[in-house]
Amino acid sequence: MTQSAITDHARRRRASIVTTAQDLAVRHGYSGFTIEDLAEAVGCSRRTLFNHVSSKEEAVLGALPHLDEEHVAVLRSGGPTGDLVEDLVTTIVESLGGSAPTVADWQRMKDVCQRNPELLMRVQEHVEELVTQLIGHLSERRGVDDARARIALALAGAVVQTTVHDLIENPSTAGQETDLAEQVHDNLEIARELLTPGG
C-alpha cells in the first residue's frame, strides 16, 4: 500500500469515527455512550480508535476549526490576496476544513451541539481561542491595528457564519456537496455591496 493510500485510509477511518461518535452523541447524549461503545459501533478495537482520536471529546468534536501554520504564515505576511477581509475569509474557510465538510456534516454538528449543551460551550470556548489567535496574527500585518483587526474579523466571521447557517437551514437549495468557499465568497460580495454608499 502506498503512503498516499495509507493516509487516505486513515483520513476515511477518522471521518467514520467522528461521524459515528456524533451520531451516538445525538441519539444517546454525550454521556450516554462509552469509548468501547464507539469502538464497537465503528467496528474496530479501542486501541485502533485511539490511533485516530485522542479522546471521546475529540471523536465527537473532531471537526473543530483549527489554524494551519502555513495559512497563518501567509495571513501574517499580508496574503494571500492583500485584501484583509478576503484573506480572513479564506483563512476561516480553511480552518473549517475548506470545502470538505458537506451539508450533512454541518447539520450533524448542529444536532450534536443542540443535544449536548456542554459540548456547545466547548465549541464556543474553542472559537474564542481562535479569535484571540487570529487577532494576534493580524497584528503582524503591516497597517493593521487592533481595532482594524477586530472589525475585519467580525465582518469575515459574520459572512462565514451566515453562509454555514444558510447551508444548514436550506439544504435542498444548497445541495449536499456545496462548495463552502464559493458560497462564502458570494456572500462576501453581497456584504461589500451593502457597505458601499447606497448599498
N, CA, C and O of each residue as an XYZ file, in Angstrom:
796
protein
N       0.852     -1.187      0.000
C       0.000      0.000      0.000
C       0.893      1.245      0.000
O       1.832      1.337      0.791
N       0.604      2.188     -0.876
C       1.407      3.401     -0.965
C       1.125      4.311      0.226
O       0.131      4.142      0.933
N       2.024      5.285      0.437
C       1.851      6.220      1.556
C       0.566      7.026      1.404
O      -0.141      7.262      2.384
N       0.259      7.451      0.164
C      -0.969      8.227     -0.046
C      -2.203      7.372      0.214
O      -3.208      7.876      0.715
N      -2.140      6.096     -0.116
C      -3.272      5.198      0.153
C      -3.441      4.999      1.661
O      -4.564      4.938      2.163
N      -2.320      4.899      2.377
C      -2.372      4.753      3.833
C      -2.972      6.013      4.458
O      -3.831      5.935      5.337
N      -2.509      7.172      3.992
C      -3.022      8.446      4.504
C      -4.506      8.582      4.211
O      -5.271      9.020      5.071
N      -4.924      8.210      2.997
C      -6.334      8.296      2.617
C      -7.174      7.352      3.474
O      -8.271      7.708      3.905
N      -6.658      6.151      3.719
C      -7.373      5.186      4.570
C      -7.524      5.736      5.990
O      -8.593      5.624      6.590
N      -6.453      6.331      6.524
C      -6.501      6.901      7.879
C      -7.500      8.059      7.939
O      -8.230      8.201      8.919
N      -7.530      8.882      6.896
C      -8.475     10.013      6.849
C      -9.911      9.503      6.824
O     -10.775     10.027      7.527
N     -10.160      8.477      6.008
C     -11.517      7.907      5.937
C     -11.906      7.260      7.260
O     -13.050      7.381      7.696
N     -10.967      6.578      7.899
C     -11.269      5.929      9.180
C     -11.595      6.970     10.244
O     -12.548      6.808     11.006
N     -10.804      8.038     10.293
C     -11.066      9.104     11.264
C     -12.439      9.742     11.007
O     -13.199      9.993     11.942
N     -12.746      9.999      9.732
C     -14.048     10.580      9.392
C     -15.182      9.655      9.827
O     -16.215     10.121     10.309
N     -14.996      8.366      9.662
C     -16.005      7.390     10.085
C     -16.183      7.404     11.598
O     -17.304      7.306     12.098
N     -15.072      7.525     12.326
C     -15.128      7.586     13.789
C     -15.884      8.836     14.237
O     -16.747      8.765     15.112
N     -15.558      9.974     13.637
C     -16.212     11.236     14.012
C     -17.712     11.173     13.717
O     -18.531     11.539     14.560
N     -18.062     10.712     12.527
C     -19.479     10.618     12.155
C     -20.232      9.706     13.108
O     -21.324     10.044     13.565
N     -19.652      8.552     13.408
C     -20.300      7.598     14.310
C     -20.423      8.170     15.716
O     -21.462      8.023     16.359
N     -19.366      8.823     16.197
C     -19.402      9.431     17.537
C     -20.467     10.522     17.605
O     -21.175     10.641     18.604
N     -20.579     11.310     16.548
C     -21.592     12.363     16.529
C     -22.995     11.769     16.507
O     -23.892     12.265     17.188
N     -23.186     10.715     15.730
C     -24.495     10.058     15.702
C     -24.862      9.508     17.078
O     -26.007      9.631     17.514
N     -23.895      8.905     17.760
C     -24.140      8.388     19.112
C     -24.453      9.520     20.078
O     -25.329      9.382     20.932
N     -23.742     10.644     19.950
C     -23.973     11.791     20.841
C     -25.350     12.400     20.623
O     -25.959     12.912     21.562
N     -25.842     12.349     19.394
C     -27.187     12.858     19.114
C     -28.241     11.885     19.656
O     -29.224     12.308     20.264
N     -28.034     10.595     19.437
C     -29.037      9.603     19.859
C     -29.057      9.356     21.365
O     -30.126      9.218     21.959
N     -27.868      9.300     21.988
C     -27.787      8.892     23.393
C     -27.285      9.983     24.330
O     -27.287      9.799     25.548
N     -26.857     11.109     23.782
C     -26.228     12.137     24.594
C     -24.757     11.813     24.781
O     -24.350     10.654     24.698
N     -23.957     12.855     25.035
C     -22.507     12.677     25.145
C     -22.133     11.696     26.253
O     -21.223     10.884     26.089
N     -22.833     11.776     27.372
C     -22.515     10.879     28.491
C     -23.226      9.537     28.375
O     -23.060      8.676     29.239
N     -24.015      9.346     27.320
C     -24.801      8.120     27.174
C     -24.109      7.007     26.416
O     -24.719      5.970     26.155
N     -22.847      7.198     26.057
C     -22.093      6.120     25.415
C     -20.639      6.192     25.839
O     -20.156      7.243     26.262
N     -19.951      5.083     25.725
C     -18.545      4.994     26.138
C     -17.642      4.861     24.913
O     -18.112      4.663     23.792
N     -16.369      4.971     25.148
C     -15.380      4.740     24.084
C     -15.527      3.323     23.541
O     -15.395      3.098     22.338
N     -15.802      2.370     24.430
C     -15.989      0.986     23.995
C     -17.205      0.864     23.080
O     -17.172      0.134     22.089
N     -18.288      1.588     23.418
C     -19.478      1.594     22.550
C     -19.121      2.155     21.178
O     -19.551      1.631     20.151
N     -18.334      3.218     21.175
C     -17.933      3.843     19.917
C     -17.081      2.887     19.094
O     -17.313      2.732     17.894
N     -16.105      2.246     19.716
C     -15.235      1.303     19.003
C     -16.066      0.169     18.396
O     -15.837     -0.240     17.258
N     -17.027     -0.329     19.166
C     -17.888     -1.406     18.667
C     -18.728     -0.918     17.481
O     -18.874     -1.626     16.484
N     -19.277      0.291     17.596
C     -20.108      0.831     16.514
C     -19.297      1.064     15.241
O     -19.812      0.889     14.136
N     -18.032      1.459     15.392
C     -17.169      1.695     14.237
C     -16.658      0.373     13.666
O     -16.361      0.273     12.476
N     -16.558     -0.637     14.529
C     -16.059     -1.931     14.092
C     -14.556     -2.045     14.197
O     -13.904     -2.645     13.342
N     -14.001     -1.454     15.272
C     -12.556     -1.539     15.491
C     -12.292     -1.703     16.985
O     -13.205     -1.624     17.807
N     -11.033     -1.931     17.313
C     -10.661     -2.056     18.718
C     -10.496     -0.671     19.337
O     -10.354      0.332     18.638
N     -10.517     -0.647     20.672
C     -10.275      0.602     21.396
C      -8.906      1.164     21.015
O      -8.750      2.373     20.838
N      -7.933      0.294     20.894
C      -6.576      0.709     20.549
C      -6.534      1.369     19.166
O      -5.902      2.410     18.988
N      -7.211      0.756     18.193
C      -7.263      1.336     16.852
C      -7.953      2.688     16.884
O      -7.534      3.627     16.207
N      -9.004      2.780     17.670
C      -9.732      4.049     17.803
C      -8.788      5.161     18.251
O      -8.805      6.265     17.707
N      -7.957      4.847     19.261
C      -7.046      5.860     19.796
C      -5.861      6.156     18.872
O      -5.084      7.072     19.140
N      -5.718      5.392     17.795
C      -4.740      5.750     16.765
C      -5.233      6.928     15.927
O      -4.449      7.593     15.250
N      -6.547      7.177     15.982
C      -7.156      8.213     15.139
C      -7.682      9.409     15.920
O      -7.735     10.516     15.384
N      -8.065      9.211     17.161
C      -8.531     10.297     18.026
C      -7.928     10.095     19.407
O      -7.660      8.965     19.815
N      -7.714     11.194     20.127
C      -7.057     11.080     21.434
C      -8.040     10.972     22.595
O      -7.648     10.625     23.709
N      -9.318     11.268     22.340
C     -10.302     11.243     23.422
C     -11.699     11.136     22.841
O     -11.903     11.287     21.636
N     -12.654     10.873     23.715
C     -14.053     10.826     23.306
C     -14.493     12.195     22.796
O     -15.207     12.289     21.797
N     -14.064     13.260     23.486
C     -14.430     14.613     23.045
C     -13.905     14.888     21.651
O     -14.625     15.441     20.819
N     -12.673     14.517     21.380
C     -12.120     14.736     20.043
C     -12.883     13.923     19.005
O     -13.069     14.374     17.875
N     -13.325     12.727     19.385
C     -14.100     11.905     18.452
C     -15.402     12.607     18.075
O     -15.803     12.594     16.912
N     -16.059     13.219     19.056
C     -17.339     13.884     18.787
C     -17.134     15.242     18.130
O     -17.901     15.628     17.247
N     -16.107     15.966     18.552
C     -15.858     17.307     18.021
C     -14.654     17.327     17.081
O     -13.953     18.335     16.987
N     -14.424     16.250     16.407
C     -13.241     16.112     15.562
C     -13.120     17.133     14.463
O     -12.031     17.372     13.942
N     -14.237     17.739     14.107
C     -14.227     18.696     13.004
C     -14.087     20.136     13.471
O     -14.377     21.056     12.706
N     -13.653     20.353     14.702
C     -13.489     21.725     15.185
C     -12.479     22.469     14.312
O     -11.496     21.884     13.856
N     -12.725     23.758     14.082
C     -11.791     24.524     13.246
C     -10.406     24.611     13.871
O     -10.264     24.681     15.091
N      -9.400     24.606     13.027
C      -8.023     24.771     13.503
C      -7.245     25.604     12.489
O      -7.542     25.598     11.295
N      -6.258     26.308     12.987
C      -5.441     27.168     12.130
C      -4.209     26.402     11.666
O      -3.415     25.922     12.476
N      -4.069     26.299     10.375
C      -2.919     25.650      9.769
C      -1.760     26.638      9.753
O      -1.935     27.789      9.353
N      -0.587     26.206     10.179
C       0.574     27.099     10.274
C       0.923     27.755      8.941
O       1.322     28.919      8.899
N       0.772     27.010      7.871
C       1.100     27.559      6.549
C       0.150     28.702      6.190
O       0.587     29.745      5.703
N      -1.153     28.506      6.431
C      -2.133     29.557      6.136
C      -1.917     30.773      7.047
O      -2.062     31.916      6.615
N      -1.569     30.511      8.305
C      -1.322     31.601      9.249
C      -0.127     32.434      8.792
O      -0.161     33.664      8.843
N       0.919     31.759      8.348
C       2.115     32.477      7.889
C       1.785     33.379      6.701
O       2.265     34.510      6.623
N       0.965     32.875      5.776
C       0.557     33.678      4.617
C      -0.284     34.861      5.077
O      -0.093     35.980      4.602
N      -1.211     34.623      5.996
C      -2.071     35.690      6.513
C      -1.239     36.781      7.190
O      -1.459     37.971      6.965
N      -0.285     36.364      8.017
C       0.555     37.330      8.744
C       1.395     38.180      7.796
O       1.664     39.348      8.075
N       1.801     37.597      6.690
C       2.678     38.315      5.761
C       1.913     39.214      4.792
O       2.515     39.888      3.956
N       0.569     39.222      4.910
C      -0.214     40.112      4.058
C      -0.926     39.421      2.917
O      -1.487     40.088      2.048
N      -0.918     38.110      2.901
C      -1.552     37.359      1.818
C      -2.808     36.657      2.283
O      -3.218     36.822      3.432
N      -3.416     35.891      1.429
C      -2.950     35.559      0.084
C      -3.294     36.592     -0.988
O      -2.696     36.571     -2.064
N      -4.234     37.488     -0.727
C      -4.634     38.439     -1.777
C      -4.220     39.869     -1.471
O      -4.167     40.702     -2.376
N      -3.924     40.168     -0.200
C      -3.633     41.543      0.191
C      -4.862     42.297      0.677
O      -4.740     43.396      1.217
N      -6.048     41.716      0.490
C      -7.299     42.291      0.975
C      -7.589     41.655      2.335
O      -7.798     40.445      2.423
N      -7.601     42.465      3.391
C      -7.690     41.948      4.755
C      -8.904     41.051      4.974
O      -8.759     39.942      5.488
N     -10.087     41.503      4.597
C     -11.300     40.709      4.842
C     -11.305     39.456      3.977
O     -11.653     38.374      4.449
N     -10.921     39.598      2.717
C     -10.844     38.430      1.819
C      -9.871     37.390      2.380
O     -10.163     36.194      2.373
N      -8.724     37.845      2.860
C      -7.729     36.926      3.418
C      -8.246     36.232      4.670
O      -7.987     35.048      4.880
N      -8.971     36.965      5.494
C      -9.556     36.370      6.697
C     -10.610     35.323      6.336
O     -10.650     34.242      6.923
N     -11.458     35.653      5.370
C     -12.487     34.699      4.932
C     -11.823     33.415      4.448
O     -12.251     32.318      4.806
N     -10.784     33.550      3.639
C     -10.072     32.381      3.131
C      -9.487     31.560      4.274
O      -9.588     30.333      4.273
N      -8.878     32.227      5.246
C      -8.277     31.535      6.395
C      -9.343     30.840      7.234
O      -9.144     29.705      7.667
N     -10.464     31.501      7.466
C     -11.543     30.896      8.264
C     -12.107     29.672      7.552
O     -12.319     28.634      8.179
N     -12.353     29.786      6.250
C     -12.883     28.641      5.493
C     -11.906     27.473      5.559
O     -12.316     26.328      5.745
N     -10.615     27.759      5.407
C      -9.609     26.690      5.504
C      -9.599     26.071      6.899
O      -9.421     24.861      7.037
N      -9.790     26.896      7.942
C      -9.792     26.370      9.314
C     -10.971     25.443      9.554
O     -10.928     24.598     10.447
N     -12.028     25.600      8.757
C     -13.221     24.753      8.872
C     -13.121     23.503      8.005
O     -14.063     22.713      7.940
N     -11.996     23.325      7.347
C     -11.822     22.145      6.512
C     -12.009     22.410      5.034
O     -12.145     21.478      4.240
N     -12.015     23.689      4.661
C     -12.197     24.028      3.252
C     -13.576     23.628      2.785
O     -14.573     23.907      3.452
N     -13.636     22.978      1.648
C     -14.927     22.551      1.109
C     -15.203     21.082      1.406
O     -16.147     20.507      0.863
N     -14.380     20.464      2.270
C     -14.567     19.044      2.575
C     -15.872     18.750      3.320
O     -16.569     17.804      2.955
N     -16.235     19.537      4.366
C     -17.478     19.197      5.064
C     -18.696     19.379      4.157
O     -18.783     20.340      3.392
N     -19.631     18.436      4.260
C     -20.871     18.519      3.495
C     -21.947     19.179      4.346
O     -21.751     19.426      5.535
N     -23.079     19.458      3.722
C     -24.211     19.994      4.460
C     -24.606     19.024      5.578
O     -24.951     19.450      6.680
N     -24.554     17.728      5.290
C     -24.887     16.721      6.316
C     -23.918     16.821      7.501
O     -24.329     16.649      8.649
N     -22.647     17.096      7.236
C     -21.669     17.250      8.322
C     -22.026     18.451      9.190
O     -21.986     18.363     10.418
N     -22.377     19.584      8.557
C     -22.742     20.781      9.316
C     -24.014     20.533     10.135
O     -24.104     20.945     11.291
N     -24.995     19.855      9.525
C     -26.253     19.568     10.220
C     -26.007     18.669     11.429
O     -26.565     18.896     12.502
N     -25.166     17.643     11.248
C     -24.877     16.719     12.340
C     -24.193     17.448     13.500
O     -24.505     17.200     14.665
N     -23.257     18.350     13.176
C     -22.579     19.111     14.233
C     -23.571     20.005     14.974
O     -23.496     20.140     16.195
N     -24.493     20.611     14.241
C     -25.535     21.422     14.874
C     -26.374     20.557     15.805
O     -26.672     20.966     16.928
N     -26.759     19.362     15.352
C     -27.562     18.454     16.176
C     -26.809     18.041     17.438
O     -27.394     17.960     18.518
N     -25.505     17.778     17.297
C     -24.680     17.409     18.454
C     -24.711     18.519     19.498
O     -24.914     18.258     20.684
N     -24.509     19.758     19.053
C     -24.464     20.893     19.983
C     -25.823     21.167     20.623
O     -25.889     21.537     21.795
N     -26.907     20.989     19.866
C     -28.234     21.193     20.436
C     -28.554     20.130     21.482
O     -29.167     20.426     22.507
N     -28.142     18.906     21.222
C     -28.437     17.784     22.135
C     -27.525     17.792     23.355
O     -27.885     17.257     24.403
N     -26.346     18.397     23.224
C     -25.321     18.339     24.264
C     -24.778     19.736     24.552
O     -23.718     20.099     24.041
N     -25.489     20.529     25.365
C     -25.063     21.919     25.621
C     -23.645     22.039     26.164
O     -22.974     23.042     25.920
N     -23.180     21.031     26.895
C     -21.819     21.093     27.424
C     -20.792     21.098     26.294
O     -19.719     21.686     26.428
N     -21.120     20.448     25.191
C     -20.225     20.449     24.038
C     -20.314     21.770     23.284
O     -19.316     22.241     22.738
N     -21.497     22.366     23.251
C     -21.644     23.683     22.632
C     -20.742     24.688     23.341
O     -20.101     25.519     22.698
N     -20.697     24.608     24.669
C     -19.815     25.506     25.431
C     -18.361     25.277     25.050
O     -17.595     26.234     24.934
N     -17.973     24.027     24.855
C     -16.591     23.714     24.468
C     -16.279     24.284     23.083
O     -15.191     24.813     22.854
N     -17.243     24.171     22.162
C     -17.054     24.725     20.819
C     -16.888     26.244     20.903
O     -16.009     26.813     20.255
N     -17.731     26.895     21.701
C     -17.644     28.348     21.844
C     -16.301     28.774     22.436
O     -15.712     29.759     21.991
N     -15.817     28.037     23.436
C     -14.505     28.336     24.020
C     -13.410     28.200     22.963
O     -12.502     29.026     22.881
N     -13.512     27.150     22.164
C     -12.512     26.904     21.117
C     -12.510     28.044     20.092
O     -11.451     28.516     19.680
N     -13.705     28.476     19.687
C     -13.810     29.565     18.708
C     -13.243     30.856     19.295
O     -12.565     31.609     18.596
N     -13.517     31.116     20.574
C     -12.962     32.317     21.219
C     -11.436     32.283     21.233
O     -10.787     33.310     21.033
N     -10.863     31.101     21.471
C      -9.400     30.956     21.430
C      -8.872     31.262     20.023
O      -7.852     31.933     19.866
N      -9.578     30.761     19.008
C      -9.161     31.021     17.628
C      -9.237     32.500     17.289
O      -8.361     33.031     16.606
N     -10.290     33.171     17.769
C     -10.434     34.611     17.526
C      -9.248     35.352     18.119
O      -8.665     36.219     17.467
N      -8.887     35.016     19.354
C      -7.740     35.653     20.006
C      -6.462     35.415     19.211
O      -5.665     36.332     19.012
N      -6.272     34.178     18.758
C      -5.084     33.859     17.959
C      -5.064     34.646     16.655
O      -4.032     35.193     16.267
N      -6.222     34.701     15.976
C      -6.282     35.416     14.696
C      -5.974     36.897     14.867
O      -5.267     37.483     14.048
N      -6.500     37.506     15.927
C      -6.222     38.927     16.167
C      -4.724     39.129     16.395
O      -4.146     40.106     15.918
N      -4.108     38.216     17.115
C      -2.655     38.282     17.312
C      -1.895     38.164     16.003
O      -0.933     38.897     15.771
N      -2.319     37.252     15.154
C      -1.655     37.089     13.851
C      -1.857     38.314     12.967
O      -0.942     38.749     12.268
N      -3.065     38.862     13.007
C      -3.355     40.032     12.178
C      -2.513     41.235     12.584
O      -2.164     42.069     11.748
N      -2.187     41.319     13.881
C      -1.390     42.456     14.348
C       0.009     42.452     13.734
O       0.719     43.457     13.788
N       0.402     41.313     13.149
C       1.698     41.218     12.477
C       1.665     41.809     11.068
O       2.710     42.083     10.477
N       0.465     42.001     10.540
C       0.346     42.572      9.197
C       0.606     44.063      9.242
O       0.207     44.747     10.185
N       1.269     44.553      8.232
C       1.556     45.978      8.158
C       0.256     46.771      8.017
O      -0.593     46.449      7.187
N       0.115     47.815      8.842
C      -1.037     48.703      8.744
C      -2.298     48.202      9.424
O      -3.357     48.813      9.286
N      -2.201     47.097     10.158
C      -3.384     46.548     10.830
C      -3.245     46.739     12.335
O      -2.425     46.086     12.980
N      -4.057     47.643     12.888
C      -4.060     47.830     14.340
C      -5.154     46.960     14.953
O      -5.864     46.258     14.232
N      -5.294     47.001     16.269
C      -6.224     46.138     16.978
C      -7.669     46.369     16.529
O      -8.404     45.411     16.287
N      -8.075     47.632     16.417
C      -9.462     47.934     16.023
C      -9.749     47.410     14.617
O     -10.799     46.817     14.370
N      -8.813     47.634     13.703
C      -8.997     47.168     12.317
C      -9.071     45.638     12.275
O      -9.889     45.071     11.551
N      -8.216     44.980     13.050
C      -8.218     43.515     13.086
C      -9.551     42.988     13.604
O     -10.111     42.054     13.031
N     -10.064     43.578     14.683
C     -11.324     43.105     15.275
C     -12.510     43.329     14.344
O     -13.369     42.455     14.224
N     -12.571     44.465     13.696
C     -13.701     44.745     12.793
C     -13.631     43.838     11.561
O     -14.650     43.303     11.125
N     -12.441     43.667     11.008
C     -12.289     42.784      9.850
C     -12.681     41.358     10.209
O     -13.349     40.676      9.431
N     -12.266     40.909     11.387
C     -12.601     39.558     11.823
C     -14.094     39.416     12.079
O     -14.678     38.377     11.770
N     -14.721     40.447     12.641
C     -16.174     40.414     12.863
C     -16.918     40.306     11.535
O     -17.873     39.539     11.417
N     -16.481     41.077     10.533
C     -17.120     41.023      9.214
C     -16.932     39.650      8.560
O     -17.891     39.044      8.082
N     -15.701     39.174      8.547
C     -15.417     37.879      7.925
C     -16.160     36.761      8.653
O     -16.736     35.875      8.022
N     -16.143     36.809      9.990
C     -16.831     35.789     10.775
C     -18.327     35.781     10.527
O     -18.942     34.718     10.438
N     -18.917     36.968     10.414
C     -20.360     37.065     10.162
C     -20.718     36.489      8.794
O     -21.736     35.812      8.651
N     -19.892     36.753      7.798
C     -20.154     36.229      6.457
C     -20.074     34.701      6.468
O     -20.939     34.033      5.901
N     -19.048     34.146      7.106
C     -18.900     32.686      7.158
C     -20.039     32.065      7.961
O     -20.630     31.073      7.534
N     -20.347     32.638      9.114
C     -21.411     32.104      9.967
C     -22.755     32.118      9.239
O     -23.503     31.142      9.297
N     -23.060     33.212      8.559
C     -24.318     33.308      7.809
C     -24.373     32.254      6.710
O     -25.415     31.640      6.482
N     -23.255     32.048      6.033
C     -23.210     31.060      4.962
C     -23.453     29.656      5.497
O     -24.254     28.910      4.934
N     -22.767     29.288      6.583
C     -22.948     27.958      7.166
C     -24.389     27.788      7.642
O     -24.996     26.738      7.432
N     -24.933     28.818      8.282
C     -26.330     28.767      8.751
C     -27.270     28.532      7.571
O     -28.177     27.703      7.655
N     -27.058     29.256      6.477
C     -27.903     29.087      5.293
C     -27.801     27.676      4.724
O     -28.805     27.101      4.303
N     -26.597     27.118      4.709
C     -26.417     25.760      4.193
C     -27.179     24.753      5.046
O     -27.770     23.809      4.521
N     -27.163     24.957      6.367
C     -27.854     24.043      7.267
C     -29.374     24.192      7.147
O     -30.102     23.202      7.078
N     -29.833     25.427      7.123
C     -31.278     25.682      7.121
C     -31.933     25.439      5.770
O     -33.130     25.162      5.710
N     -31.171     25.539      4.687
C     -31.737     25.377      3.341
C     -30.975     24.326      2.539
O     -30.462     24.626      1.461
N     -30.895     23.100      3.052
C     -30.088     22.085      2.363
C     -30.602     21.733      0.976
O     -29.815     21.348      0.111
N     -31.903     21.857      0.746
C     -32.438     21.486     -0.564
C     -31.978     22.452     -1.645
O     -31.775     22.055     -2.793
N     -31.812     23.727     -1.279
C     -31.344     24.691     -2.281
C     -29.834     24.633     -2.432
O     -29.295     24.952     -3.492
N     -29.149     24.223     -1.361
C     -27.677     24.199     -1.406
C     -27.143     22.916     -2.017
O     -26.088     22.929     -2.650
N     -27.856     21.805     -1.838
C     -27.342     20.513     -2.276
C     -26.422     19.943     -1.207
O     -25.958     20.670     -0.329
N     -26.164     18.665     -1.280
C     -25.360     18.002     -0.254
C     -23.871     18.242     -0.424
O     -23.128     18.155      0.554
N     -23.415     18.536     -1.615
C     -21.984     18.719     -1.864
C     -21.721     20.174     -2.249
O     -21.307     20.453     -3.374
N     -21.955     21.079     -1.341
C     -21.819     22.502     -1.623
C     -20.379     22.951     -1.391
O     -19.728     22.513     -0.442
N     -19.893     23.820     -2.260
C     -18.569     24.392     -2.113
C     -18.675     25.570     -1.148
O     -19.117     26.654     -1.528
N     -18.269     25.351      0.099
C     -18.388     26.381      1.125
C     -17.640     27.640      0.725
O     -18.161     28.745      0.876
N     -16.423     27.486      0.218
C     -15.617     28.657     -0.150
C     -16.329     29.505     -1.186
O     -16.334     30.733     -1.092
N     -16.927     28.860     -2.170
C     -17.633     29.602     -3.224
C     -18.830     30.358     -2.646
O     -19.041     31.528     -2.966
N     -19.614     29.687     -1.793
C     -20.787     30.320     -1.182
C     -20.373     31.488     -0.291
O     -21.012     32.541     -0.302
N     -19.301     31.299      0.481
C     -18.822     32.363      1.366
C     -18.392     33.575      0.553
O     -18.722     34.708      0.903
N     -17.666     33.345     -0.518
C     -17.196     34.473     -1.327
C     -18.356     35.182     -2.027
O     -18.311     36.397     -2.220
N     -19.395     34.433     -2.410
C     -20.593     35.075     -2.960
C     -21.224     35.995     -1.912
O     -21.619     37.120     -2.219
N     -21.314     35.503     -0.673
C     -21.895     36.315      0.402
C     -21.001     37.493      0.777
O     -21.493     38.544      1.186
N     -19.697     37.318      0.639
C     -18.780     38.432      0.896
C     -19.023     39.557     -0.109
O     -18.966     40.735      0.243
N     -19.291     39.191     -1.346
C     -19.592     40.210     -2.360
C     -20.865     40.975     -1.997
O     -20.938     42.189     -2.188
N     -21.869     40.264     -1.473
C     -23.089     40.944     -1.024
C     -22.767     41.907      0.112
O     -23.268     43.031      0.133
N     -21.931     41.473      1.062
C     -21.538     42.345      2.177
C     -20.817     43.582      1.666
O     -21.055     44.683      2.163
N     -19.942     43.420      0.683
C     -19.224     44.569      0.108
C     -20.201     45.548     -0.538
O     -20.059     46.763     -0.398
N     -21.189     45.010     -1.245
C     -22.194     45.887     -1.865
C     -22.955     46.666     -0.811
O     -23.227     47.854     -0.981
N     -23.300     45.989      0.287
C     -24.052     46.653      1.354
C     -23.242     47.749      2.035
O     -23.808     48.715      2.545
N     -21.924     47.603      2.046
C     -21.069     48.584      2.725
C     -20.669     49.749      1.826
O     -20.038     50.702      2.284
N     -21.036     49.675      0.544
C     -20.736     50.800     -0.335
C     -21.864     51.836     -0.231
O     -22.998     51.474      0.084
N     -21.574     53.104     -0.490
C     -22.621     54.121     -0.403
C     -23.823     53.761     -1.288
O     -23.667     53.440     -2.466
N     -25.001     53.818     -0.708
C     -26.212     53.482     -1.438
C     -26.511     52.002     -1.493
O     -27.517     51.580     -2.064
N     -25.611     51.197     -0.884
C     -25.778     49.744     -0.905
C     -26.935     49.316     -0.082
O     -27.219     48.121      0.010
